[in-house]
Amino acid sequence: MGFVQDPPQLAHPYREDRLLRATLDRALPPAHRAALDADLQALGDYALMAWQRACRTPRRKPVLTQWDAWGNRVDRIELTEAWQEGPRITTTHAVLAAGHEANEHARLEEFARAYLYHVASEFYTCPLAMTDGAATALKASGNKALMERALPHLLSRDAASFWLSGQWMTETTGGSDVGNTETVARQDASGQWRLYGRKWFSSAVVGEMALALARPEGAGVGAGALALFYVETMDGPQRKPELIIDRLKDKLGTHELPTAEIHLDGLPAWPLGELANGVRQVAPMLNITRTWNAVGATASMARALTLARDYATRRSAFGKRLIEQPLHAQTLADMQAEFEGAFTLTFEVAHLLGRVENGAAQPHEAALLRLLTPLAKLWTGKMATELCSEALECFGGAGYIEDTGLPQLLRDAQVYAIWEGTTNVLSLDSLRAQAGDNLTALRTAVEGWLADSIDAHARRQIHVTLDAATAYIAAHASHRETLEAGARGLAFTLARCAAAALLARHDSWSAPLGHAHAGAALRRFVAHGLSRLSTADATDTALLLGPH
């Protein structure tokens, strides 16, 4: 047999991740850093094992069995091996519970774990995000009975008692716009609330509980009349008969994740709080689930880049390894710089979330979190598909072959721009987040991040771009439609400015230690340009979209 190309090998996802390790070294007190290391080592080991297992075995999908051999409705879902391992990995290594410890570093420590676990988990982290959001919403509700009932399970460190939670919001009327929700909550003769309706996307239907939006019978129209309800899905080992699984979605990616269409036919339910303003009660989840989304997108980018870099050291073409080809090396370096910008912003949001939740934030940081969360989510979600596509191209034809496992990276990445609000929805949300003192909070934060910056050019470019963004907002403040039309470019610009300032902070910390890598990432990232501002022409838009 002639030459056969070596496949890429996955480096240890923790020990060989210089950026993650340096970020934790910089941000965490030594005692916290040391205590975290064992879990991160173990999660890196698991991720390496999962990659090697996936290379040996064909990809599987969950299987729904609706009826048993005797005609009984069972709605049983057979899960993949990684999903069966999910409760043990999650509880053993506190992937979820760590985020609810009472210290300002809790969220950073949680999301470091999630980052390492995400790709290996086969998107088991999706219901973990829902579970984390549900625990946060329950705490915010102040409903003592439901908190005592559910929180010990949701935050358990024992697989035997651990619960997953769903988040049942989306119906056939749409996703982000829930005002037309048709699910109805009715009280039976005993006063028990029961839910009747159809939920169109249920990504954690295998869980033991869920939070669901429904309209109390007799309530008015619109989102304000919706209430948020707590439900449990299991009756001992059996799924409750009032929860009917219609089918599993056939999706572009995230194949191992059993996303279901369901009917609720009198499922018992309990209101979290008042029988109105349910959307407002969902709000505490958003910082949580959007941060999970950004961490997942960043983790997928890290995996794609790691494999592409390794392959470049193995593949030879035209007499040289790819890593020695100037244009290929340039492409990889460009990808790495963009990834590092995304990573620094994502993990700053994670750390900021923990500080705000635990009362350790500076005065401007609550407003900063409100602005940076949608920015990080929308930017990393959009970047993930672009970077994973570029990474597949680095493998040539092999990147297009399913059983290499590589196309999965791209198909899975597409979901990040859709989950938890599309790019447009989050861009408009970031416009709302710029109101009041939130943009001032970003400027305050950027000044702090740049305080010790050793790169004068980067510092100048960040200030110039932020000034331009502020002027852009002021110029269009009285023309809301123009501002909305340019909201994407504005959001990307603010995200890139924040990321550049955070890269500068990391460079200032690492350079005295003799590490030149961070400075190279900063220079490359800034050279790609920070501004993505655009002036939308409404006339041209109408002409381009009109009859052809």
C-alpha positions as CSV (number, residue, x, y, z in Angstrom):
1,M,0.0,0.0,0.0
2,G,1.2,3.5,-0.8
3,F,1.2,6.6,1.3
4,V,-1.7,7.0,3.8
5,Q,-2.2,10.4,5.5
6,D,-2.0,10.4,9.3
7,P,-5.2,11.8,10.8
8,P,-5.1,14.8,13.3
9,Q,-4.4,13.9,16.9
10,L,-6.2,15.8,19.7
11,A,-3.8,17.4,22.2
12,H,-4.9,17.1,25.8
13,P,-7.7,19.7,26.0
14,Y,-6.6,21.0,29.4
15,R,-2.8,20.5,29.7
16,E,-2.2,21.8,26.2
17,D,-4.6,24.7,26.4
18,R,-2.2,27.6,27.1
19,L,-4.8,30.3,27.0
20,L,-7.2,28.6,29.4
21,R,-4.5,27.8,31.9
22,A,-3.1,31.3,31.8
23,T,-6.5,32.9,32.2
24,L,-7.2,30.9,35.3
25,D,-3.7,31.6,36.7
26,R,-4.3,35.4,36.2
27,A,-7.9,35.5,37.5
28,L,-8.1,33.1,40.4
29,P,-6.5,33.2,43.9
30,P,-3.9,30.5,44.3
31,A,-6.1,28.4,46.6
32,H,-9.0,28.4,44.2
33,R,-6.7,27.7,41.3
34,A,-5.1,24.7,43.0
35,A,-8.5,23.2,44.1
36,L,-9.8,23.5,40.5
37,D,-7.0,21.7,38.8
38,A,-8.0,18.1,39.6
39,D,-11.4,18.5,38.0
40,L,-10.0,20.2,34.9
41,Q,-7.4,17.5,34.5
42,A,-10.1,14.8,34.7
43,L,-12.4,16.6,32.3
44,G,-9.5,17.0,29.9
45,D,-8.9,13.2,30.2
46,Y,-12.5,12.5,29.5
47,A,-12.6,14.8,26.5
48,L,-9.5,13.1,25.0
49,M,-11.1,9.7,25.6
50,A,-14.3,10.8,24.0
51,W,-12.5,12.0,20.9
52,Q,-10.6,8.7,20.6
53,R,-13.8,6.8,21.1
54,A,-15.6,8.8,18.4
55,C,-12.8,8.1,16.0
56,R,-13.4,4.4,16.5
57,T,-17.2,4.2,16.5
58,P,-19.9,5.5,14.1
59,R,-21.9,8.4,15.2
60,R,-25.3,7.6,16.8
61,K,-28.5,9.4,17.3
62,P,-31.1,9.1,20.1
63,V,-34.0,6.8,19.3
64,L,-37.6,7.4,20.4
65,T,-39.8,4.4,21.1
66,Q,-43.4,5.6,21.5
67,W,-45.1,2.3,22.1
68,D,-44.1,-1.0,23.8
69,A,-44.8,-4.4,22.3
70,W,-48.2,-4.6,24.1
71,G,-49.5,-1.2,22.9
72,N,-48.7,0.9,26.0
73,R,-47.5,4.4,25.4
74,V,-44.0,4.7,26.8
75,D,-42.2,7.5,24.9
76,R,-38.8,6.0,25.8
77,I,-35.7,7.7,24.4
78,E,-32.5,5.7,24.0
79,L,-29.6,8.0,24.5
80,T,-26.0,7.9,23.3
81,E,-23.1,6.6,25.5
82,A,-21.9,10.1,26.2
83,W,-25.4,11.2,27.3
84,Q,-25.7,8.1,29.6
85,E,-22.4,9.2,31.2
86,G,-23.6,12.8,31.6
87,P,-25.0,12.7,35.1
88,R,-21.9,11.0,36.5
89,I,-19.4,13.4,34.8
90,T,-21.5,16.4,35.7
91,T,-21.9,15.6,39.4
92,T,-18.4,14.0,40.0
93,H,-16.7,17.1,38.6
94,A,-19.3,19.8,39.7
95,V,-19.7,21.0,36.2
96,L,-23.0,22.7,37.2
97,A,-22.9,22.8,41.0
98,A,-19.7,24.8,41.1
99,G,-21.4,27.8,39.6
100,H,-23.7,28.1,42.6
101,E,-21.0,28.3,45.3
102,A,-21.0,31.5,47.3
103,N,-17.9,33.1,46.0
104,E,-17.2,35.6,43.2
105,H,-15.1,33.1,41.2
106,A,-17.8,30.4,41.1
107,R,-19.0,31.1,37.6
108,L,-15.5,31.3,36.1
109,E,-14.7,27.9,37.7
110,E,-18.0,26.5,36.5
111,F,-17.5,27.6,32.9
112,A,-13.9,26.4,32.8
113,R,-15.3,23.0,33.5
114,A,-18.1,23.4,30.9
115,Y,-15.6,24.6,28.3
116,L,-13.6,21.4,28.6
117,Y,-16.6,19.1,28.8
118,H,-18.8,20.6,26.1
119,V,-17.6,19.0,22.9
120,A,-17.1,15.6,24.6
121,S,-20.5,15.8,26.1
122,E,-22.2,15.6,22.7
123,F,-24.2,18.7,23.7
124,Y,-25.4,17.2,27.0
125,T,-24.3,20.7,28.1
126,C,-27.5,22.1,26.4
127,P,-29.8,20.7,29.1
128,L,-27.1,21.6,31.7
129,A,-27.5,25.2,30.6
130,M,-31.3,24.9,30.9
131,T,-30.8,23.3,34.3
132,D,-28.5,26.1,35.4
133,G,-31.0,28.7,34.2
134,A,-33.9,26.9,36.0
135,A,-31.9,26.9,39.3
136,T,-31.2,30.6,38.9
137,A,-34.9,31.4,38.1
138,L,-36.1,29.4,41.1
139,K,-33.7,31.3,43.4
140,A,-34.9,34.6,41.9
141,S,-38.6,33.6,42.3
142,G,-38.4,33.3,46.1
143,N,-40.8,30.4,46.0
144,K,-39.5,28.5,49.0
145,A,-41.5,25.3,48.4
146,L,-40.3,24.9,44.9
147,M,-36.7,25.8,45.8
148,E,-36.7,23.2,48.6
149,R,-38.2,20.7,46.2
150,A,-36.0,21.2,43.2
151,L,-32.7,22.9,44.0
152,P,-31.1,19.9,45.9
153,H,-31.6,17.9,42.8
154,L,-30.6,20.5,40.2
155,L,-27.4,21.3,42.1
156,S,-26.6,17.7,43.3
157,R,-23.1,16.3,43.3
158,D,-24.5,12.8,43.3
159,A,-25.6,11.3,40.0
160,A,-28.3,9.2,41.8
161,S,-30.2,12.3,42.8
162,F,-29.3,14.7,40.0
163,W,-32.1,16.2,37.9
164,L,-32.0,17.9,34.5
165,S,-34.5,20.7,33.7
166,G,-36.0,21.6,30.5
167,Q,-37.1,25.1,29.4
168,W,-40.3,24.9,27.4
169,M,-40.9,28.2,25.8
170,T,-41.0,27.9,22.0
171,E,-44.2,27.1,20.2
172,T,-45.2,26.9,16.5
173,T,-46.0,30.6,16.6
174,G,-42.2,31.3,17.0
175,G,-39.2,31.4,19.2
176,S,-38.1,34.7,20.5
177,D,-41.5,36.3,20.2
178,V,-43.5,34.4,22.8
179,G,-46.4,36.8,23.0
180,N,-48.6,34.4,21.0
181,T,-48.0,31.4,23.3
182,E,-51.0,29.1,23.0
183,T,-50.4,26.7,25.9
184,V,-53.1,27.2,28.4
185,A,-53.0,26.6,32.2
186,R,-56.3,25.5,33.8
187,Q,-57.1,24.6,37.4
188,D,-58.9,21.3,38.0
189,A,-61.6,20.7,40.7
190,S,-58.9,20.4,43.4
191,G,-57.2,23.7,42.4
192,Q,-54.3,21.9,40.8
193,W,-52.9,23.8,37.7
194,R,-52.6,21.7,34.6
195,L,-51.0,22.6,31.3
196,Y,-52.5,22.0,27.8
197,G,-50.7,22.8,24.6
198,R,-47.9,22.1,22.2
199,K,-44.2,22.9,22.7
200,W,-42.3,22.9,19.4
201,F,-38.6,22.8,20.6
202,S,-37.9,20.9,23.8
203,S,-34.2,20.2,24.1
204,A,-34.3,18.7,27.6
205,V,-37.3,16.5,27.4
206,V,-35.3,13.6,29.0
207,G,-35.0,15.7,32.2
208,E,-37.0,15.3,35.4
209,M,-38.5,18.8,35.4
210,A,-39.0,21.9,33.3
211,L,-40.1,25.5,33.4
212,A,-42.8,26.3,30.9
213,L,-44.6,29.4,29.8
214,A,-48.4,29.2,29.7
215,R,-51.4,31.5,29.6
216,P,-53.7,31.1,32.6
217,E,-57.2,30.4,31.4
218,G,-59.1,33.7,31.1
219,A,-56.0,35.8,31.1
220,G,-55.5,38.5,28.5
221,V,-53.5,38.4,25.3
222,G,-49.8,39.2,24.8
223,A,-46.7,38.4,26.7
224,G,-47.6,40.2,29.9
225,A,-50.4,37.8,30.6
226,L,-48.2,34.7,30.5
227,A,-47.2,32.9,33.6
228,L,-44.1,30.7,34.3
229,F,-44.9,27.3,35.7
230,Y,-42.8,24.5,37.2
231,V,-43.5,20.9,36.1
232,E,-42.1,17.5,36.8
233,T,-42.0,15.0,34.0
234,M,-41.5,11.6,35.7
235,D,-43.8,9.4,37.7
236,G,-41.2,7.1,39.3
237,P,-39.3,5.4,36.5
238,Q,-42.1,6.2,33.9
239,R,-42.7,9.4,32.0
240,K,-46.0,11.0,33.1
241,P,-48.8,10.2,30.7
242,E,-49.8,13.8,30.4
243,L,-46.4,14.5,28.7
244,I,-46.6,13.2,25.1
245,I,-43.5,13.1,22.9
246,D,-44.7,13.5,19.3
247,R,-41.3,13.1,17.6
248,L,-37.6,13.9,17.7
249,K,-36.4,16.7,15.4
250,D,-34.3,15.8,12.4
251,K,-31.7,18.5,12.6
252,L,-28.7,19.8,10.7
253,G,-26.4,19.2,13.6
254,T,-26.4,18.4,17.4
255,H,-27.6,15.0,16.4
256,E,-27.0,13.3,19.8
257,L,-29.2,15.9,21.5
258,P,-32.8,14.6,21.6
259,T,-34.8,17.8,20.6
260,A,-38.5,16.9,20.8
261,E,-41.9,18.2,19.8
262,I,-44.2,17.6,22.7
263,H,-47.9,17.8,23.7
264,L,-49.0,18.7,27.2
265,D,-52.3,17.1,28.0
266,G,-53.1,18.2,31.6
267,L,-49.6,18.0,33.0
268,P,-49.6,19.1,36.6
269,A,-47.9,22.4,37.1
270,W,-47.1,25.0,39.9
271,P,-46.7,28.7,39.3
272,L,-43.3,30.1,40.2
273,G,-44.8,33.4,41.3
274,E,-47.6,35.7,40.2
275,L,-49.9,34.5,37.4
276,A,-48.6,37.1,35.0
277,N,-45.3,38.5,33.7
278,G,-43.8,35.1,33.1
279,V,-41.4,36.4,30.5
280,R,-40.0,38.7,33.2
281,Q,-39.5,35.7,35.4
282,V,-37.6,34.0,32.6
283,A,-35.1,37.0,32.5
284,P,-32.8,35.7,35.2
285,M,-32.1,32.7,33.0
286,L,-30.8,34.8,30.1
287,N,-27.4,35.8,31.5
288,I,-26.9,32.1,32.3
289,T,-28.0,30.4,29.2
290,R,-26.4,33.0,26.9
291,T,-23.1,32.6,28.7
292,W,-23.4,28.8,28.3
293,N,-24.0,29.4,24.6
294,A,-20.9,31.6,24.3
295,V,-18.7,29.1,26.2
296,G,-20.0,26.2,23.9
297,A,-19.2,28.2,20.8
298,T,-15.8,29.0,22.1
299,A,-15.2,25.4,22.9
300,S,-16.2,24.3,19.4
301,M,-13.8,26.8,17.9
302,A,-11.0,25.6,20.2
303,R,-11.5,22.0,19.1
304,A,-11.6,22.9,15.4
305,L,-8.4,25.0,15.7
306,T,-6.5,22.4,17.8
307,L,-7.2,19.7,15.1
308,A,-6.3,22.0,12.2
309,R,-3.0,23.1,13.9
310,D,-2.1,19.5,14.6
311,Y,-2.9,18.4,11.0
312,A,-0.7,21.2,9.7
313,T,2.3,19.5,11.4
314,R,1.5,16.1,9.8
315,R,0.3,16.9,6.3
316,S,2.9,17.6,3.6
317,A,2.2,19.2,0.2
318,F,4.6,20.5,-2.4
319,G,7.6,19.4,-0.5
320,K,6.8,21.1,2.9
321,R,4.5,20.5,5.8
322,L,1.5,22.8,5.8
323,I,2.7,24.6,8.9
324,E,5.8,25.6,6.9
325,Q,3.7,27.0,4.0
326,P,3.6,30.8,4.6
327,L,0.0,31.3,3.5
328,H,-1.3,28.3,5.5
329,A,0.6,29.5,8.6
330,Q,-0.9,33.0,8.1
331,T,-4.4,31.5,7.9
332,L,-4.0,29.5,11.1
333,A,-2.5,32.5,12.9
334,D,-5.4,34.7,11.8
335,M,-7.9,32.2,13.1
336,Q,-6.0,31.8,16.4
337,A,-6.0,35.6,17.0
338,E,-9.8,35.8,16.4
339,F,-10.4,32.8,18.7
340,E,-8.3,34.4,21.5
341,G,-10.4,37.5,21.3
342,A,-13.6,35.5,21.5
343,F,-12.2,33.5,24.4
344,T,-11.1,36.5,26.5
345,L,-14.5,38.2,26.1
346,T,-16.4,35.0,26.9
347,F,-14.5,34.2,30.1
348,E,-14.6,37.8,31.2
349,V,-18.4,37.6,31.0
350,A,-18.3,34.3,33.0
351,H,-16.2,35.9,35.7
352,L,-18.3,39.1,35.7
353,L,-21.5,37.0,36.2
354,G,-20.0,35.4,39.3
355,R,-19.0,38.8,40.7
356,V,-22.4,40.3,40.1
357,E,-24.3,37.4,41.6
358,N,-22.2,37.3,44.7
359,G,-22.2,41.0,45.5
360,A,-18.5,41.4,44.7
361,A,-18.9,43.6,41.6
362,Q,-17.7,47.2,41.2
363,P,-20.4,49.8,40.8
364,H,-20.4,49.7,37.0
365,E,-20.2,46.0,36.5
366,A,-23.9,45.1,36.7
367,A,-24.5,47.4,33.8
368,L,-21.4,46.0,32.0
369,L,-22.7,42.5,32.4
370,R,-26.1,43.5,30.9
371,L,-24.3,44.8,27.8
372,L,-21.5,42.3,27.4
373,T,-23.7,39.1,27.7
374,P,-25.6,39.6,24.4
375,L,-22.5,40.9,22.7
376,A,-20.5,37.8,23.6
377,K,-23.3,35.5,22.7
378,L,-24.0,36.9,19.3
379,W,-20.4,37.5,18.3
380,T,-19.1,34.0,19.3
381,G,-22.2,32.4,17.8
382,K,-21.5,34.0,14.4
383,M,-17.8,33.4,14.6
384,A,-18.1,29.7,15.4
385,T,-19.5,28.8,11.9
386,E,-16.9,31.0,10.2
387,L,-14.0,29.6,12.0
388,C,-15.1,26.0,11.9
389,S,-15.7,26.3,8.2
390,E,-12.2,27.7,7.7
391,A,-10.8,24.8,9.8
392,L,-12.5,22.2,7.7
393,E,-10.9,23.8,4.6
394,C,-7.5,23.3,6.3
395,F,-8.1,19.5,5.8
396,G,-8.9,19.7,2.1
397,G,-11.2,16.9,1.0
398,A,-10.9,15.1,4.3
399,G,-12.7,17.9,6.0
400,Y,-15.8,17.1,3.9
401,I,-15.9,13.4,4.8
402,E,-18.4,12.5,7.5
403,D,-16.5,9.6,9.1
404,T,-13.5,11.8,9.9
405,G,-15.7,13.5,12.4
406,L,-14.8,16.9,11.1
407,P,-18.0,18.0,9.3
408,Q,-19.8,17.5,12.6
409,L,-17.9,20.5,13.9
410,L,-19.4,22.8,11.3
411,R,-22.9,21.4,11.4
412,D,-23.0,21.6,15.2
413,A,-21.6,25.2,15.2
414,Q,-24.5,26.5,13.2
415,V,-26.8,26.2,16.3
416,Y,-24.9,28.8,18.4
417,A,-26.2,31.7,16.3
418,I,-29.8,30.4,16.7
419,W,-30.0,29.2,20.3
420,E,-30.9,31.8,23.0
421,G,-31.7,34.5,20.4
422,T,-30.5,34.8,16.8
423,T,-27.9,37.4,15.8
424,N,-30.5,39.9,14.9
425,V,-32.5,39.4,18.1
426,L,-29.4,39.8,20.2
427,S,-28.2,42.8,18.2
428,L,-31.5,44.6,19.0
429,D,-31.2,43.5,22.6
430,S,-27.7,45.0,22.7
431,L,-29.2,48.2,21.5
432,R,-31.6,48.2,24.5
433,A,-28.6,47.3,26.7
434,Q,-26.8,50.5,25.6
435,A,-29.4,52.7,27.2
436,G,-28.7,54.5,30.4
437,D,-25.2,54.0,31.9
438,N,-24.4,50.7,30.2
439,L,-22.2,52.2,27.4
440,T,-20.5,54.4,30.0
441,A,-19.9,51.2,32.0
442,L,-18.1,49.7,29.0
443,R,-15.9,52.7,28.7
444,T,-15.1,52.5,32.4
445,A,-14.2,48.9,32.1
446,V,-12.1,49.4,29.0
447,E,-10.1,52.1,30.7
448,G,-9.4,49.7,33.6
449,W,-8.4,46.9,31.2
450,L,-6.1,49.2,29.4
451,A,-4.6,50.9,32.5
452,D,-1.3,48.9,32.3
453,S,-1.3,48.3,28.5
454,I,2.1,48.1,27.0
455,D,0.9,48.4,23.4
456,A,0.2,52.0,22.6
457,H,-1.0,51.3,19.1
458,A,-3.7,48.9,20.3
459,R,-4.7,51.3,23.0
460,R,-5.1,54.1,20.5
461,Q,-7.1,51.9,18.0
462,I,-9.5,50.8,20.8
463,H,-10.2,54.4,21.9
464,V,-10.7,55.6,18.3
465,T,-13.1,52.8,17.5
466,L,-15.1,53.3,20.7
467,D,-15.3,57.0,20.0
468,A,-16.6,56.3,16.5
469,A,-19.2,53.9,17.9
470,T,-20.4,56.4,20.5
471,A,-20.6,59.1,17.7
472,Y,-22.6,56.6,15.5
473,I,-25.1,56.0,18.3
474,A,-25.5,59.8,18.9
475,A,-25.9,60.6,15.2
476,H,-28.7,58.1,14.8
477,A,-30.3,58.4,18.2
478,S,-33.4,60.1,16.7
479,H,-33.7,57.7,13.8
480,R,-34.5,54.4,15.4
481,E,-35.0,52.5,12.2
482,T,-31.5,53.5,11.0
483,L,-30.0,52.5,14.3
484,E,-31.8,49.1,14.2
485,A,-30.7,48.5,10.6
486,G,-27.1,49.0,11.7
487,A,-27.4,47.1,15.0
488,R,-25.3,44.1,13.9
489,G,-22.3,46.2,12.8
490,L,-22.5,48.2,16.0
491,A,-22.7,45.0,18.2
492,F,-19.7,43.4,16.5
493,T,-17.8,46.7,16.9
494,L,-18.4,46.9,20.6
495,A,-17.6,43.2,21.1
496,R,-14.3,43.6,19.2
497,C,-13.4,46.7,21.2
498,A,-14.0,44.9,24.5
499,A,-12.1,41.8,23.3
500,A,-9.1,43.9,22.2
501,A,-9.0,45.6,25.5
502,L,-9.1,42.3,27.3
503,L,-6.4,40.9,25.1
504,A,-4.3,44.0,26.0
505,R,-4.9,43.3,29.7
506,H,-3.8,39.7,29.3
507,D,-0.7,40.9,27.4
508,S,0.2,43.3,30.2
509,W,0.0,40.4,32.7
510,S,1.8,37.8,30.7
511,A,4.6,39.8,29.1
512,P,6.6,40.3,32.4
513,L,6.5,36.5,32.7
514,G,8.3,36.2,29.4
515,H,5.3,35.1,27.4
516,A,5.2,36.9,24.0
517,H,2.2,34.9,22.7
518,A,-0.4,37.3,24.1
519,G,1.1,40.3,22.5
520,A,1.1,38.6,19.1
521,A,-2.6,37.7,19.5
522,L,-3.4,41.3,20.4
523,R,-1.5,42.8,17.5
524,R,-3.0,40.3,15.0
525,F,-6.5,40.8,16.3
526,V,-6.3,44.7,16.2
527,A,-4.8,44.5,12.7
528,H,-7.9,42.7,11.5
529,G,-9.8,45.9,12.4
530,L,-12.1,46.7,15.2
531,S,-14.9,48.6,13.5
532,R,-17.7,46.9,11.8
533,L,-19.9,50.0,11.7
534,S,-22.1,50.5,8.6
535,T,-24.6,53.1,7.5
536,A,-27.7,51.4,6.2
537,D,-29.4,53.0,3.2
538,A,-33.1,52.3,3.6
539,T,-33.7,53.2,-0.1
540,D,-31.2,50.6,-1.3
541,T,-32.6,48.0,1.1
542,A,-36.1,48.5,-0.3
543,L,-34.8,48.3,-3.9
544,L,-32.7,45.1,-3.2
545,L,-35.6,43.4,-1.5
546,G,-38.4,44.6,-3.9
547,P,-39.8,42.8,-6.9
548,H,-37.2,41.4,-9.3
